[in-house]
């Protein structure tokens, strides 16, 4: 298909490309791109041949499309890392969007004031949004977007980890698994035994939390 022009477009351009800065890259990268008012995506990575792209330390303001769009089966993309996050704001679509592929990592980014979702995952699996569990990892700050903070859609989306992010002031849910029977606030109803299928298996949310005193220790 004919793709809309992005400000920076990696399309089947070989693996291991760096857009912005990567502390692990031995080559001389482009450091700190500022992208303003792109007529489509700010940065687009397309195709399985573009695996392993690193996107870090960029500022993307007011794009017409997604701030960063990973699509067409591109995988193992790194979008931000501790101390090298991207700043994405005031776009007309999603801040960060991942369509297809998988095993992408999104960390330490500031994503806010975009018209749609802060971070959107569609038909993509095994992505990490925030911490991988390592103490030095940094979550994303996702705030004041027009829809959800993080949304996962598409029945083939599975195993996506969303951890240690700051999600604040988004119009819809902080985290939305899109599907099943939803109420007026887009909350998917829990099902008995959590047997349903869908994005991240439409994992049930905790419905009650209780605390009980099991023993006491008196003064000595």
C-alpha positions as CSV (number, residue, x, y, z in Angstrom):
1,X,0.0,0.0,0.0
2,X,0.9,3.6,-0.5
3,X,1.8,5.0,3.0
4,X,1.3,8.6,4.1
5,X,4.5,10.5,4.3
6,X,6.0,10.8,7.8
7,X,8.6,13.3,8.9
8,X,11.0,10.4,9.5
9,X,10.1,7.1,7.8
10,X,11.9,3.8,8.1
11,X,10.4,1.4,5.5
12,X,12.1,-2.0,5.1
13,X,15.4,-0.1,5.5
14,X,17.3,-2.8,7.3
15,X,17.6,-3.6,11.0
16,X,19.2,-1.6,13.8
17,X,18.4,1.9,12.7
18,X,18.7,4.7,15.3
19,X,16.5,7.7,15.3
20,X,17.6,10.2,17.9
21,X,20.1,8.7,20.4
22,X,21.0,5.2,21.7
23,X,23.7,4.9,24.4
24,X,24.5,1.4,23.2
25,X,25.0,2.4,19.5
26,X,28.6,2.5,18.3
27,X,27.7,4.5,15.2
28,X,27.2,8.3,15.3
29,X,23.4,8.8,15.7
30,X,21.2,11.7,14.9
31,X,20.7,13.2,18.4
32,X,17.6,14.9,19.6
33,X,15.3,15.4,16.6
34,X,12.6,18.0,17.0
35,X,9.6,17.3,14.7
36,X,6.8,19.9,14.6
37,X,3.5,19.7,12.7
38,X,4.2,16.6,10.6
39,X,1.5,16.1,8.1
40,X,1.2,12.4,9.0
41,X,3.1,10.5,11.7
42,X,6.1,12.1,13.3
43,X,8.2,8.9,13.0
44,X,7.0,5.8,11.2
45,X,8.7,2.4,11.3
46,X,7.2,-0.1,8.8
47,X,7.9,-3.7,7.9
48,X,9.6,-6.7,9.4
49,X,12.8,-5.7,7.6
50,X,12.9,-2.7,9.9
51,X,13.3,-4.8,13.1
52,X,15.4,-3.5,15.9
53,X,14.9,0.3,15.3
54,X,15.8,2.5,18.3
55,X,13.8,5.7,18.7
56,X,15.0,7.9,21.6
57,X,15.5,11.5,22.8
58,X,13.1,13.0,20.1
59,X,10.6,15.7,20.6
60,X,7.4,15.4,18.5
61,X,4.8,18.1,18.6
62,X,1.5,18.5,16.9
63,X,1.7,15.7,14.3
64,X,-1.4,15.0,12.2
65,X,-1.0,11.2,12.6
66,X,0.5,9.3,15.5
67,X,3.6,10.7,17.1
68,X,5.4,7.4,16.7
69,X,3.8,4.7,14.5
70,X,5.2,1.1,14.4
71,X,3.4,-1.0,11.8
72,X,3.6,-3.6,9.1
73,X,5.2,-6.3,11.3
74,X,8.1,-4.3,12.6
75,X,9.3,-5.9,15.9
76,X,11.9,-5.4,18.6
77,X,11.5,-1.6,18.3
78,X,12.8,0.4,21.3
79,X,10.8,3.6,21.9
80,X,12.6,5.5,24.7
81,X,14.8,4.1,27.4
82,X,15.8,5.3,30.9
83,X,17.1,8.9,30.6
84,X,16.4,8.9,26.8
85,X,12.7,9.1,26.5
86,X,10.7,10.8,23.7
87,X,8.4,13.7,24.3
88,X,5.2,13.5,22.3
89,X,2.4,16.0,22.6
90,X,-0.6,17.8,21.0
91,X,-1.0,15.3,18.2
92,X,-4.3,14.8,16.3
93,X,-4.2,11.0,16.8
94,X,-2.5,8.5,19.2
95,X,0.8,9.5,20.9
96,X,2.4,6.1,20.2
97,X,0.7,3.4,18.1
98,X,1.9,-0.1,17.5
99,X,0.1,-2.1,14.7
100,X,1.1,-5.7,14.3
101,X,4.5,-7.2,15.0
102,X,5.5,-7.5,18.6
103,X,8.3,-7.6,21.2
104,X,8.6,-3.8,21.2
105,X,9.6,-1.9,24.3
106,X,8.2,1.5,25.2
107,X,9.9,3.2,28.2
108,X,10.5,6.6,29.8
109,X,8.4,8.6,27.3
110,X,6.3,11.6,28.1
111,X,3.1,11.4,26.1
112,X,0.4,14.0,26.7
113,X,-2.4,16.2,25.3
114,X,-2.9,14.0,22.2
115,X,-6.4,13.8,20.7
116,X,-6.8,10.1,20.9
117,X,-5.0,7.5,23.1
118,X,-1.7,8.1,24.7
119,X,-0.3,4.6,23.7
120,X,-2.3,2.2,21.5
121,X,-1.5,-1.4,20.8
122,X,-3.5,-3.2,18.0
123,X,-3.1,-6.8,17.0
124,X,0.4,-6.9,18.5
125,X,1.8,-9.2,21.2
126,X,4.5,-9.4,23.8
127,X,5.2,-5.7,24.0
128,X,6.4,-4.0,27.2
129,X,4.9,-0.6,28.1
130,X,6.9,0.6,31.1
131,X,9.1,-1.6,33.3
132,X,10.4,-5.0,32.4
133,X,10.8,-5.7,36.1
134,X,14.4,-4.4,36.3
135,X,14.9,-1.9,39.0
136,X,16.6,0.6,36.8
137,X,13.7,0.6,34.2
138,X,11.5,3.7,33.9
139,X,7.8,3.8,33.1
140,X,6.1,6.2,30.8
141,X,4.3,9.4,31.9
142,X,1.0,9.4,30.0
143,X,-1.4,12.2,30.8
144,X,-4.2,14.4,29.6
145,X,-4.9,12.5,26.3
146,X,-8.3,12.6,24.6
147,X,-9.1,8.9,25.2
148,X,-7.4,6.2,27.2
149,X,-3.9,6.3,28.6
150,X,-3.0,2.9,27.3
151,X,-5.3,0.8,25.1
152,X,-4.9,-2.7,23.8
153,X,-7.2,-3.8,20.9
154,X,-7.5,-6.7,18.5
155,X,-8.1,-10.3,19.2
156,X,-4.5,-11.3,18.4
157,X,-3.0,-9.0,21.0
158,X,-1.6,-11.1,23.8
159,X,1.1,-11.0,26.5
160,X,1.5,-7.3,26.6
161,X,3.0,-6.0,29.8
162,X,1.9,-2.6,31.1
163,X,3.8,-1.8,34.3
164,X,5.0,1.1,36.5
165,X,3.7,3.8,34.3
166,X,2.2,7.1,35.5
167,X,-1.2,7.5,34.0
168,X,-3.0,10.6,34.9
169,X,-5.9,12.9,33.7
170,X,-6.7,10.9,30.5
171,X,-10.3,11.3,29.4
172,X,-11.1,7.6,29.3
173,X,-9.6,4.7,31.2
174,X,-6.0,4.7,32.3
175,X,-5.6,1.1,30.8
176,X,-8.3,-0.2,28.5
177,X,-8.5,-3.7,27.2
178,X,-10.8,-3.0,24.3
179,X,-13.5,-5.6,23.8
180,X,-16.1,-7.8,25.5
181,X,-19.2,-6.2,27.1
182,X,-18.3,-2.6,28.0
183,X,-20.3,-0.1,30.1
184,X,-20.7,3.6,29.3
185,X,-17.2,4.2,30.7
186,X,-15.5,1.6,28.4
187,X,-15.0,-0.8,31.4
188,X,-15.2,-4.4,30.2
189,X,-17.3,-6.6,32.5
190,X,-15.7,-9.4,34.3
191,X,-16.7,-12.9,33.4
192,X,-16.9,-16.0,35.5
193,X,-13.6,-17.8,35.5
194,X,-12.0,-15.3,33.2
195,X,-12.6,-17.6,30.3
196,X,-13.2,-15.0,27.6
197,X,-10.8,-14.1,24.8
198,X,-9.6,-10.8,23.3
199,X,-6.8,-8.3,23.9
200,X,-4.6,-9.6,26.7
201,X,-7.3,-12.3,27.1
202,X,-9.6,-9.5,28.5
203,X,-8.0,-10.2,31.9
204,X,-10.5,-9.6,34.7
205,X,-9.9,-6.7,37.1
206,X,-10.0,-7.1,40.9
207,X,-13.6,-6.9,42.0
208,X,-13.1,-6.7,45.7
209,X,-10.3,-6.3,48.2
210,X,-10.6,-7.4,51.8
211,X,-8.3,-7.3,54.8
212,X,-8.6,-9.5,57.9
213,X,-6.8,-9.5,61.2
214,X,-5.5,-12.9,61.9
215,X,-3.4,-12.4,65.0
216,X,-2.4,-9.7,67.5
217,X,0.9,-9.0,69.3
218,X,0.6,-7.4,72.7
219,X,3.1,-5.1,74.4
220,X,6.1,-6.8,75.9
